[in-house]
Amino acid sequence: MPTVYLKGGGTVEVSLEDLEDYLRENRERIETRRKQLRRPSVDSTTALTSSK
């Protein structure tokens, strides 16, 4: 079940069937989070020469 993060630190698990309605009805209570991907930086010249 997807987890919805609420402003103030709470969380709610909502079934996929109800998720769209829940998001629409509780828009002002939901906290927006962004997940940052942590990938190692790759030098473009190294990437081209090392993959054979």
N, C-alpha and C positions, 0 to 999 in steps of 0.2 A: 504494500500500500504506500502511495506517495505521502511524504511528510510535508506539511505546510508550516512555515515559520511565521509566528505572529509577532507583532510589535509588542514589546514588553518582555520578550524572552520565552513565551510559551510555544508549544508545538501541537499540531493536530494531525492525525492520520486520517486520510479520506480515501474512500474506495474510488477506483478509476471511473466507475459509472457515475458517481456523484461529484467528481472533481471539478468539472466545468461549472456546474451550478454553484458549488461552494465558493469557487474563486470569484465568480461574478457577484455573488451576494455579500461577500466579505472583503471586497477589494480594499477598503480603507483600513482594515485591521491587519493586513498581510504585509510582512516585511520582505523587501526585495533583497536577495543575496546573489552574489556572483561568485562562481567558483573559478579560481585562478589555476590554470594548468601550469604545472611545473615541469617543463621539459628541459633537458640539458641543451645549452646553446651549441650549435654545430657550425663550424667554420665551413663556408661553402666550398672552398678548395679542397679541404680534407674530405668532405662528403663525396665529392666527385671522384677523387683518386682512390679512396679506400673501398668503394663498392665495386667489386670486379665480378 
